[in-house]
């Protein structure tokens, strides 16, 4: 998930809080919607805490895999 930041452009951050399996499922839905509408590719920063780390780690792994096509 590395794209050069353009001076003067917005900096997008994505935050995944903890909260158990229900919030992990909600976070997955958020990721699917952001991807569907082409917004996920704009994200510059990812931050997670507690249970949000599971979905964040999965996202990082998928986006940094050699098979990932943006």
SEVEXKE-295385 format. One record per residue: residue number from 1; z, x, y of N, C-alpha, C, CB in turn; residue in three letters. Coordinates in nm, 4 decimals, m for minus. Glycine has a CB too. Example, Ala and Ser with C-alpha at 12.3 -4.5 7.8 and 13.67 -1.06 7.14 Angstrom:
BEGIN
NODE 1 0.7800 1.3190 m0.5690 0.7800 1.2300 m0.4500 0.7800 1.3200 m0.3300 0.9046 1.1308 m0.4473 ALA
NODE 2 0.7080 1.2850 m0.2250 0.7140 1.3670 m0.1060 0.7870 1.2900 0.0030 0.5725 1.4084 m0.0598 SER
This chain:
BEGIN
NODE 1 0.0000 0.0832 m0.1160 0.0000 0.0000 0.0000 0.0000 0.0888 0.1237 0.1200 m0.0953 m0.0010 UNK
NODE 2 m0.0956 0.1752 0.1348 m0.1017 0.2635 0.2493 m0.2289 0.2391 0.3280 m0.0932 0.4090 0.2054 UNK
NODE 3 m0.2124 0.1955 0.4477 m0.3261 0.1825 0.5383 m0.2826 0.2397 0.6712 m0.3739 0.0332 0.5525 UNK
NODE 4 m0.3701 0.3073 0.7388 m0.3304 0.3695 0.8648 m0.2950 0.2648 0.9701 m0.4421 0.4598 0.9165 UNK
NODE 5 m0.1873 0.2891 1.0393 m0.1461 0.1986 1.1465 m0.2272 0.2288 1.2713 0.0058 0.2115 1.1755 UNK
NODE 6 m0.2892 0.1271 1.3247 m0.3702 0.1418 1.4453 m0.2804 0.1241 1.5682 m0.4878 0.0386 1.4466 UNK
NODE 7 m0.2876 0.2142 1.6645 m0.2077 0.1993 1.7865 m0.2342 0.0637 1.8525 m0.2386 0.3137 1.8855 UNK
NODE 8 m0.1279 m0.0022 1.8910 m0.1403 m0.1307 1.9581 m0.1507 m0.2491 1.8640 m0.2585 m0.1288 2.0463 UNK
NODE 9 m0.1586 m0.2245 1.7326 m0.1684 m0.3365 1.6383 m0.0291 m0.3763 1.5897 m0.2590 m0.2993 1.5179 UNK
NODE 10 m0.0196 m0.4953 1.5377 0.1083 m0.5464 1.4874 0.1506 m0.4702 1.3622 0.0986 m0.6976 1.4572 UNK
NODE 11 0.2798 m0.4558 1.3439 0.3372 m0.3905 1.2263 0.4003 m0.5013 1.1429 0.4434 m0.2780 1.2658 UNK
NODE 12 0.3530 m0.5207 1.0194 0.3995 m0.6286 0.9340 0.5001 m0.5777 0.8320 0.2820 m0.6950 0.8636 UNK
NODE 13 0.6104 m0.6494 0.8184 0.7120 m0.6157 0.7194 0.7357 m0.7340 0.6268 0.8433 m0.5739 0.7880 UNK
NODE 14 0.7658 m0.7037 0.5025 0.7949 m0.8064 0.4028 0.9335 m0.7786 0.3478 0.6875 m0.8085 0.2882 UNK
NODE 15 1.0210 m0.8774 0.3486 1.1590 m0.8618 0.3037 1.1870 m0.9567 0.1884 1.2576 m0.8872 0.4195 UNK
NODE 16 1.2444 m0.9035 0.0823 1.2845 m0.9853 m0.0321 1.4346 m0.9752 m0.0506 1.2105 m0.9416 m0.1609 UNK
NODE 17 1.5085 m1.0806 m0.0188 1.6534 m1.0786 m0.0392 1.6884 m1.1029 m0.1860 1.7214 m1.1842 0.0494 UNK
NODE 18 1.8141 m1.0843 m0.2185 1.8624 m1.1146 m0.3530 1.8864 m1.2642 m0.3661 1.9919 m1.0358 m0.3844 UNK
NODE 19 1.9390 m1.3059 m0.4792 1.9688 m1.4480 m0.4945 1.9397 m1.5012 m0.6335 1.8912 m1.5267 m0.3946 UNK
NODE 20 1.9172 m1.4153 m0.7278 1.8993 m1.4607 m0.8653 1.7570 m1.5010 m0.8978 1.9897 m1.5753 m0.8924 UNK
NODE 21 1.7433 m1.5619 m1.0142 1.6119 m1.5950 m1.0688 1.5398 m1.7009 m0.9862 1.6260 m1.6427 m1.2117 UNK
NODE 22 1.6132 m1.7930 m0.9259 1.5461 m1.8953 m0.8438 1.4773 m1.8330 m0.7231 1.6469 m2.0014 m0.7970 UNK
NODE 23 1.5457 m1.7399 m0.6583 1.4842 m1.6761 m0.5421 1.3722 m1.5814 m0.5857 1.5901 m1.5995 m0.4601 UNK
NODE 24 1.3865 m1.5188 m0.7028 1.2782 m1.4331 m0.7531 1.1522 m1.5165 m0.7761 1.3207 m1.3618 m0.8849 UNK
NODE 25 1.1685 m1.6365 m0.8317 1.0544 m1.7253 m0.8532 0.9946 m1.7687 m0.7192 1.0966 m1.8489 m0.9358 UNK
NODE 26 1.0796 m1.7978 m0.6217 1.0313 m1.8339 m0.4880 0.9541 m1.7170 m0.4272 1.1496 m1.8745 m0.3957 UNK
NODE 27 1.0111 m1.5953 m0.4391 0.9445 m1.4766 m0.3851 0.8078 m1.4550 m0.4497 1.0319 m1.3528 m0.4057 UNK
NODE 28 0.7974 m1.4824 m0.5783 0.6692 m1.4706 m0.6468 0.5681 m1.5682 m0.5863 0.6859 m1.4967 m0.7983 UNK
NODE 29 0.6116 m1.6890 m0.5589 0.5240 m1.7874 m0.4943 0.4806 m1.7425 m0.3560 0.5939 m1.9218 m0.4845 UNK
NODE 30 0.5724 m1.6812 m0.2811 0.5389 m1.6280 m0.1484 0.4312 m1.5206 m0.1621 0.6655 m1.5698 m0.0780 UNK
NODE 31 0.4494 m1.4290 m0.2591 0.3496 m1.3237 m0.2811 0.2135 m1.3818 m0.3167 0.3958 m1.2292 m0.3916 UNK
NODE 32 0.2130 m1.4834 m0.4020 0.0867 m1.5452 m0.4417 0.0168 m1.6079 m0.3213 0.1106 m1.6513 m0.5502 UNK
NODE 33 0.0914 m1.6750 m0.2365 0.0318 m1.7377 m0.1181 m0.0197 m1.6315 m0.0201 0.1347 m1.8292 m0.0483 UNK
NODE 34 0.0607 m1.5266 0.0020 0.0166 m1.4201 0.0931 m0.1095 m1.3530 0.0414 0.1274 m1.3157 0.1119 UNK
NODE 35 m0.1181 m1.3354 m0.0888 m0.2369 m1.2747 m0.1486 m0.3579 m1.3677 m0.1374 m0.2104 m1.2400 m0.2958 UNK
NODE 36 m0.3354 m1.4950 m0.1678 m0.4446 m1.5937 m0.1646 m0.5109 m1.6010 m0.0274 m0.3921 m1.7318 m0.2034 UNK
NODE 37 m0.4302 m1.5915 0.0773 m0.4834 m1.6045 0.2123 m0.5140 m1.4698 0.2786 m0.3860 m1.6813 0.2972 UNK
NODE 38 m0.5096 m1.3605 0.2010 m0.5475 m1.2295 0.2516 m0.4461 m1.1647 0.3443 m0.6755 m1.2404 0.3218 UNK
NODE 39 m0.3243 m1.2160 0.3447 m0.2214 m1.1636 0.4343 m0.1474 m1.0462 0.3711 m0.1225 m1.2739 0.4714 UNK
NODE 40 m0.1363 m1.0446 0.2402 m0.0613 m0.9393 0.1715 m0.1165 m0.8005 0.2031 m0.0638 m0.9628 0.0208 UNK
NODE 41 m0.2454 m0.7896 0.2205 m0.3062 m0.6587 0.2492 m0.2694 m0.6069 0.3885 m0.4582 m0.6679 0.2366 UNK
NODE 42 m0.2145 m0.6919 0.4743 m0.1747 m0.6511 0.6088 m0.0341 m0.5921 0.6143 m0.1831 m0.7688 0.7020 UNK
NODE 43 0.0419 m0.6060 0.5067 0.1821 m0.5639 0.5060 0.1918 m0.4117 0.5109 0.2546 m0.6182 0.3811 UNK
NODE 44 0.2739 m0.3623 0.6048 0.2947 m0.2190 0.6233 0.4241 m0.1698 0.5600 0.2947 m0.1859 0.7701 UNK
NODE 45 0.5230 m0.2576 0.5460 0.6559 m0.2165 0.5046 0.7148 m0.3189 0.4081 0.7473 m0.1983 0.6266 UNK
NODE 46 0.7850 m0.2707 0.3069 0.8498 m0.3570 0.2088 0.9965 m0.3198 0.2017 0.7824 m0.3450 0.0692 UNK
NODE 47 1.0842 m0.4179 0.2116 1.2271 m0.3948 0.2022 1.2864 m0.4977 0.1068 1.2947 m0.4022 0.3422 UNK
NODE 48 1.3740 m0.4512 0.0174 1.4376 m0.5419 m0.0780 1.5870 m0.5140 m0.0832 1.3747 m0.5273 m0.2187 UNK
NODE 49 1.6604 m0.6118 m0.1333 1.8027 m0.5951 m0.1555 1.8408 m0.6752 m0.2791 1.8852 m0.6400 m0.0312 UNK
NODE 50 1.9300 m0.6199 m0.3572 1.9843 m0.6853 m0.4753 1.8716 m0.7348 m0.5667 2.0752 m0.8021 m0.4343 UNK
NODE 51 1.8716 m0.8623 m0.6018 1.7722 m0.9171 m0.6943 1.6302 m0.9136 m0.6409 1.8076 m1.0576 m0.7282 UNK
NODE 52 1.6136 m0.9039 m0.5103 1.4799 m0.8942 m0.4530 1.4107 m0.7647 m0.4926 1.4868 m0.9048 m0.3020 UNK
NODE 53 1.4896 m0.6677 m0.5378 1.4341 m0.5402 m0.5818 1.3446 m0.5540 m0.7030 1.5445 m0.4440 m0.6123 UNK
NODE 54 1.3708 m0.6547 m0.7866 1.2880 m0.6738 m0.9056 1.1455 m0.7102 m0.8687 1.3473 m0.7815 m0.9949 UNK
NODE 55 1.1290 m0.8072 m0.7789 0.9945 m0.8484 m0.7391 0.9305 m0.7411 m0.6512 0.9988 m0.9837 m0.6646 UNK
NODE 56 1.0112 m0.6729 m0.5688 0.9588 m0.5654 m0.4860 0.9109 m0.4474 m0.5686 1.0636 m0.5199 m0.3884 UNK
NODE 57 0.9867 m0.4121 m0.6730 0.9468 m0.3018 m0.7612 0.8188 m0.3373 m0.8361 1.0597 m0.2685 m0.8612 UNK
NODE 58 0.8088 m0.4601 m0.8810 0.6890 m0.5052 m0.9512 0.5677 m0.4993 m0.8573 0.7087 m0.6492 m1.0057 UNK
NODE 59 0.5842 m0.5461 m0.7349 0.4752 m0.5421 m0.6370 0.4329 m0.3982 m0.6094 0.5177 m0.6111 m0.5060 UNK
NODE 60 0.5287 m0.3105 m0.5881 0.4975 m0.1695 m0.5625 0.4224 m0.1074 m0.6784 0.6249 m0.0906 m0.5358 UNK
NODE 61 0.4681 m0.1365 m0.7984 0.4036 m0.0822 m0.9181 0.2592 m0.1314 m0.9284 0.4827 m0.1216 m1.0447 UNK
NODE 62 0.2390 m0.2598 m0.9072 0.1036 m0.3157 m0.9173 0.0101 m0.2602 m0.8093 0.1092 m0.4680 m0.9072 UNK
NODE 63 0.0599 m0.2484 m0.6869 m0.0241 m0.2020 m0.5772 m0.0543 m0.0529 m0.5853 0.0420 m0.2331 m0.4457 UNK
NODE 64 0.0289 0.0217 m0.6544 0.0066 0.1656 m0.6669 m0.0563 0.2045 m0.7993 0.1363 0.2390 m0.6501 UNK
NODE 65 m0.0938 0.1062 m0.8790 m0.1588 0.1366 m1.0067 m0.3048 0.1735 m0.9821 m0.1486 0.0158 m1.1044 UNK
NODE 66 m0.3605 0.2651 m1.0622 m0.4999 0.3057 m1.0421 m0.5988 0.1920 m1.0649 m0.5335 0.4204 m1.1342 UNK
NODE 67 m0.5576 0.0885 m1.1390 m0.6470 m0.0235 m1.1671 m0.6495 m0.1281 m1.0577 m0.6079 m0.0880 m1.2950 UNK
NODE 68 m0.5606 m0.1149 m0.9576 m0.5515 m0.2148 m0.8513 m0.6710 m0.2053 m0.7586 m0.4218 m0.1977 m0.7721 UNK
NODE 69 m0.7357 m0.3170 m0.7366 m0.8468 m0.3243 m0.6415 m0.8024 m0.4103 m0.5244 m0.9767 m0.3824 m0.7084 UNK
NODE 70 m0.7902 m0.3543 m0.4033 m0.7413 m0.4325 m0.2880 m0.8295 m0.5490 m0.2539 m0.7286 m0.3448 m0.1674 UNK
